[in-house]
Amino acid sequence: MTESVSLSAARRLVLARQGLASRRTFGSGLEATQKAIEHLGYVQIDTLSVVARAHIHTLWNRVSAFKASDIDLLQERGAVFEHWAHALAILPMRDYRYSLPMMQRIASGDTHWYPKDRTQVKKVLQRIREEGPLSAKDFKDKKSSDAMWARSPSKIALEQLFMEGELMVPRRNNFHKVYDLRERVLPSDIDVSMPTAEELCGHLIGSYLRSHGIAQIAELIYLRKGLRKQMAQTVADLVEGGMLQELEVNGQTYYATPRSLSLMDQGLPAPKLRILSPFDNAVIQRKRLASLFEFDYQIECYVPKAKRKFGYFCLPILRGNRFVARLDAKADRKTGVFHVMNLYLEKSVKSKEAFLLALTAELERFAKFDGCSTVEVHAITQMK
């Protein structure tokens, strides 16, 4: 039987399962950072540093006393690893085996960005085997052009071996990957048995529902190849077995665990205010965001300047169980000024003064986290 759930209740569940209701959800410090990553299932890494990088920003919003160096320490200890989720991400080491199907697919010939150059791969692998961990800058060949996504032959080979799982990243130096052989990085007690498609789908379902509360089938296989049929079957089997419940939310079908349904009955708290990363787990699936939160959002750094509506790097702002504003921001760390080029208030913001009062403390806190001591607001726009 399909159970009907209100949009408000669904939102509260989603945000609570995302760990956004309180920065104390996972505790404090290093241990809490590991718990947060394991709970979320992955934290996306992105190269943009207009404000704090995506993985740092995402964890700062969920962990009290968070330090960016905690990620490095966890990586060096072998508690987390880097690979691909829907994008490059930090993942719990305990989940390593569920990355094996993608590694195998790429090793078997599936192209990831660039075709495989077996000669370059062999050279790169030999050097790391003989010399130990190396980064791309340790190879002196140059990229083929000045195009944005151009890479040197050695860099392409390093990334190919990384995606295949032959190389891992035990640490980063100034955000540059350091690569080493898998057998020198992977902890000896990690399960490396290849999961079946059914096991992989079961893992994806468990991980997604743990961190998002409710899900549609399309969300469970977001940017993953070849799993739709198996995922639909696995979901159906779990529903039949009583381990999943079919829900109707805002006219659409979702799935949740019985435990999540019981949590909704407990009156979950909502976040006071959060300035989120564009790559935060809570907002990365834009279609889901629009459906559940009625918030039409995209990051516009890849949009031509003339076509941008909200600026180069616009951050979504969450208050309660609604997305209420967008912050076009830039941290100028040299001058110590956090620039708010424009703050766009959604139509749902009825009292501009009350919202700005609530925002001020969090904005100052975020600016400090970004290495800035002063906030300058250049414009505020009320959406119509």
Secondary structure, DSSP 8 states (H G I E B T S, - for coil): --EEE-HHHHHHHHHHHTT-S-TTTT-BHHHHHHHHHHHHS-EE--S--SSS-HHHHHHHTTSBT--THHHHHHHHHTSEEEEESSSEEEEEGGGGGGGHHHHHHHHTT--SSS---HHHHHHHHHHHHHH--EEGGGS----S-SSTT---HHHHHHHHHHHHTSEEEEEEETTEEEEEEHHHHS-TTS------HHHHHHHHHHHHHHHHS-B-HHHHTTT-SS-HHHHHHHHHHHHHTTSSEEEEETTEEEEE-HHHHHHHTT-----S-EE--TT-TTTSSHHHHHHHH-------TTS-GGG-SS-SSEEEEEETTEEEEEEEEEEETTTTEEEEEEEEE-TT---HHHHHHHHHHHHHHHHHHTT-SEEEE--EEE--
